[in-house]
């Protein structure tokens, strides 16, 4: 599922479903992971009635602080060498508020945990993590129990077996 290639009707509906599930967490601001999480970050913030949202990034700006960055990789960008950055100019919008971290998909949890780590570097623990799709449950083994995860939908992992596809245990 590639969010930036989906139609607005699809991303708007998924954002609304995510927001419905995240509303019980009473978030005050949405922070989204790059890059595809930004698609849902905007939509979820709007669906929750928020006036804005905050974006984490992978491109360092001149004023960024190295202390507000962590290494970043994911199953779709496994090469590494990238960093996840939190813009220090938005800290006043986040500190002391109920932050909801948003991404498009959680599969292994690697990029989601990087999001938690960069927020932790700023002294922020989100009230929850929200995604459009939970792809498998393998990410749960290293997920902090104190941070609930909500999603629009879940899918198993499949592999090809002969002429068809079967669920991977």
GULUMMAR-902718 format. One line per field, with one value per residue: residue in three letters; x, y, z of N, C-alpha, C in turn. Coordinates in steps of 0.1 Angstrom, whole numbers. Layout:
% residues N
res = (ALA	...)
n.X = (X	...)
n.Y = (Y	...)
n.Z = (Z	...)
ca.X = (X	...)
ca.Y = (Y	...)
ca.Z = (Z	...)
c.X = (X	...)
c.Y = (Y	...)
c.Z = (Z	...)
***
This chain:
% residues 169
res = (UNK	UNK	UNK	UNK	UNK	UNK	UNK	UNK	UNK	UNK	UNK	UNK	UNK	UNK	UNK	UNK	UNK	UNK	UNK	UNK	UNK	UNK	UNK	UNK	UNK	UNK	UNK	UNK	UNK	UNK	UNK	UNK	UNK	UNK	UNK	UNK	UNK	UNK	UNK	UNK	UNK	UNK	UNK	UNK	UNK	UNK	UNK	UNK	UNK	UNK	UNK	UNK	UNK	UNK	UNK	UNK	UNK	UNK	UNK	UNK	UNK	UNK	UNK	UNK	UNK	UNK	UNK	UNK	UNK	UNK	UNK	UNK	UNK	UNK	UNK	UNK	UNK	UNK	UNK	UNK	UNK	UNK	UNK	UNK	UNK	UNK	UNK	UNK	UNK	UNK	UNK	UNK	UNK	UNK	UNK	UNK	UNK	UNK	UNK	UNK	UNK	UNK	UNK	UNK	UNK	UNK	UNK	UNK	UNK	UNK	UNK	UNK	UNK	UNK	UNK	UNK	UNK	UNK	UNK	UNK	UNK	UNK	UNK	UNK	UNK	UNK	UNK	UNK	UNK	UNK	UNK	UNK	UNK	UNK	UNK	UNK	UNK	UNK	UNK	UNK	UNK	UNK	UNK	UNK	UNK	UNK	UNK	UNK	UNK	UNK	UNK	UNK	UNK	UNK	UNK	UNK	UNK	UNK	UNK	UNK	UNK	UNK	UNK	UNK	UNK	UNK	UNK	UNK	UNK)
n.X = (8	9	9	11	4	-22	-57	-74	-98	-94	-72	-84	-106	-92	-77	-98	-108	-86	-84	-109	-103	-82	-91	-100	-76	-72	-55	-35	-20	-7	20	39	56	81	81	57	40	34	12	-10	-7	-15	-42	-53	-49	-66	-90	-94	-99	-78	-58	-34	-4	26	56	80	113	136	156	182	181	197	195	189	194	218	213	187	180	180	192	177	159	140	117	112	131	159	186	199	219	204	189	165	149	140	126	139	125	98	94	81	55	50	60	48	23	-3	8	3	17	21	20	22	22	29	52	77	83	106	110	90	98	121	108	97	120	133	114	116	142	136	123	97	69	48	11	1	4	-4	-16	-23	-22	-16	8	12	20	45	60	52	68	89	77	69	49	35	26	-1	-13	-31	-51	-63	-68	-58	-34	-22	10	18	29	40	28	31	5	-9	-15	-5	-10	17	30)
n.Y = (-12	20	50	76	72	66	74	104	99	74	77	97	83	62	78	89	66	59	81	78	56	65	86	80	81	107	127	156	167	157	139	130	103	103	90	84	84	110	116	104	117	143	140	126	144	165	151	147	172	190	220	219	200	180	173	148	144	134	148	169	201	234	244	222	200	177	160	156	135	103	71	57	32	10	-16	-11	7	-4	1	18	44	66	93	101	131	156	187	213	237	232	221	235	232	206	196	187	181	160	137	121	97	90	68	52	24	-4	-29	-44	-28	-12	14	27	25	41	65	67	69	93	111	106	115	142	142	134	113	95	94	74	52	54	39	33	6	-24	-46	-78	-92	-92	-70	-66	-79	-64	-40	-13	-18	2	19	23	9	18	10	13	-11	-46	-68	-101	-116	-129	-157	-171	-201	-226	-225	-204	-180	-182	-177	-166	-181)
n.Z = (0	-11	0	-12	-38	-38	-43	-33	-21	-10	8	24	36	49	67	82	94	110	127	140	156	171	185	211	226	230	216	213	194	162	151	124	107	82	48	38	59	63	46	59	84	80	72	94	115	106	106	133	141	146	144	131	123	129	113	111	97	71	60	68	81	82	109	125	153	161	183	183	165	150	139	109	93	72	61	35	28	34	33	51	67	67	85	111	118	141	141	159	161	164	188	210	203	209	234	265	256	244	223	192	174	139	111	79	76	97	100	105	126	128	118	131	158	156	154	179	194	185	194	221	226	228	251	250	252	233	233	218	189	155	126	91	81	98	92	95	128	137	146	172	192	200	208	229	257	269	250	231	200	172	143	109	95	95	81	72	65	34	14	-17	-28	-48	-70	-57	-30	4	39	58	86)
ca.X = (0	17	-1	12	-1	-36	-66	-78	-110	-89	-65	-93	-113	-83	-74	-109	-108	-75	-88	-119	-97	-72	-98	-100	-64	-73	-43	-36	-12	-3	34	39	68	83	75	43	32	29	-1	-20	-6	-23	-56	-57	-50	-78	-102	-95	-102	-67	-55	-21	3	40	63	94	119	149	165	186	181	208	192	186	203	221	208	172	180	183	193	165	158	127	117	111	144	167	201	204	226	195	185	152	151	129	129	138	116	84	93	71	42	49	63	37	10	-6	13	0	27	14	27	13	22	38	54	87	84	119	109	81	107	129	100	96	133	135	106	122	153	131	115	83	64	34	0	-2	9	-15	-12	-34	-22	-7	11	16	21	59	65	48	77	98	70	67	35	28	22	-11	-13	-44	-49	-75	-69	-46	-32	-11	20	16	40	35	29	25	-4	-16	-8	-10	-6	29	29)
ca.Y = (0	31	61	88	68	63	85	112	92	62	82	104	73	56	88	90	54	60	91	73	47	72	96	76	85	122	134	171	170	146	139	119	98	104	100	81	87	124	115	102	126	155	136	122	157	172	144	149	186	198	231	217	187	182	163	144	144	127	158	178	216	240	247	210	196	162	153	153	127	89	63	53	22	3	-28	-6	14	-11	3	25	56	78	97	107	144	164	201	219	248	227	215	241	227	192	193	189	179	146	135	109	94	84	64	46	10	-10	-42	-49	-18	-5	29	32	26	52	77	68	72	107	119	104	124	155	141	132	99	97	87	62	51	51	36	28	-8	-33	-57	-89	-89	-94	-58	-65	-85	-53	-28	-9	-21	14	28	16	10	17	10	12	-25	-55	-79	-111	-117	-140	-161	-178	-216	-233	-216	-194	-174	-186	-169	-170	-182)
ca.Z = (0	-12	3	-21	-51	-37	-45	-21	-15	-3	19	33	43	59	77	91	103	120	136	149	165	179	193	226	232	232	212	211	182	154	146	114	102	67	40	35	71	62	39	69	94	77	72	108	123	102	111	148	143	149	135	124	126	128	104	113	84	68	54	78	78	89	123	132	163	160	194	180	154	153	126	104	82	72	52	21	26	43	32	62	63	68	99	113	124	148	140	172	161	167	202	218	199	213	248	275	249	241	209	185	163	128	99	69	78	107	96	115	137	129	116	142	170	154	157	194	199	183	203	235	227	232	264	246	250	226	239	210	175	147	112	82	80	105	83	104	142	141	153	186	201	206	210	243	261	274	239	223	186	165	128	101	92	96	71	75	55	25	5	-29	-27	-60	-78	-50	-19	17	50	64	101)
c.X = (9	8	0	8	-16	-44	-69	-89	-105	-81	-73	-101	-105	-80	-85	-110	-98	-79	-99	-113	-88	-79	-98	-87	-63	-60	-46	-29	-8	11	35	53	69	83	61	34	27	15	-12	-19	-15	-38	-61	-59	-63	-90	-104	-98	-91	-64	-42	-16	17	46	77	100	132	159	169	187	193	207	189	198	205	215	193	171	184	185	179	166	144	127	117	124	154	182	207	211	217	193	171	154	138	133	128	128	102	83	83	57	39	51	51	23	9	-3	8	10	20	23	17	11	32	40	65	88	96	117	100	89	116	121	98	109	136	126	111	134	149	123	100	79	50	24	-4	5	-2	-11	-25	-34	-12	-5	18	16	35	65	62	59	87	91	68	52	28	23	12	-9	-27	-42	-63	-78	-56	-46	-21	-1	18	28	33	38	22	18	-11	-8	-14	-3	7	27	38)
c.Y = (12	44	73	84	65	76	92	105	80	68	90	94	66	65	89	78	54	69	86	64	54	82	93	80	100	129	149	175	157	148	127	116	100	90	97	83	101	125	113	111	138	151	133	135	164	165	145	164	195	209	229	203	190	170	161	143	136	136	168	192	222	242	234	207	181	154	150	145	113	82	58	42	16	-8	-23	3	8	-7	11	38	68	81	103	119	149	178	207	231	244	221	221	237	212	189	197	186	164	143	121	107	86	80	57	31	6	-24	-49	-40	-10	10	35	34	38	65	78	73	87	115	118	113	138	154	139	117	100	89	74	63	47	49	32	13	-14	-45	-67	-83	-90	-82	-58	-71	-75	-40	-25	-11	-9	23	20	19	8	17	9	-3	-32	-65	-89	-109	-130	-144	-170	-193	-222	-222	-205	-188	-179	-177	-175	-170	-171)
c.Z = (0	-12	-7	-35	-50	-40	-32	-14	-6	10	29	42	53	70	87	100	113	131	146	160	175	188	208	233	235	228	210	198	175	149	136	109	87	61	39	47	70	55	50	81	92	78	86	116	119	107	126	151	148	139	126	128	125	120	109	99	83	62	65	73	86	104	131	142	162	171	192	167	158	139	122	92	83	62	37	18	36	43	44	58	64	83	99	122	130	147	153	173	164	181	211	215	205	228	257	268	247	226	204	174	152	117	90	73	90	103	106	127	137	127	127	155	169	157	172	199	197	192	218	237	231	245	262	245	244	234	231	196	167	132	104	83	90	96	92	118	147	148	168	196	207	208	225	247	265	263	230	208	180	150	122	98	94	85	76	64	47	18	-6	-26	-39	-68	-70	-38	-6	27	56	79	108)
***
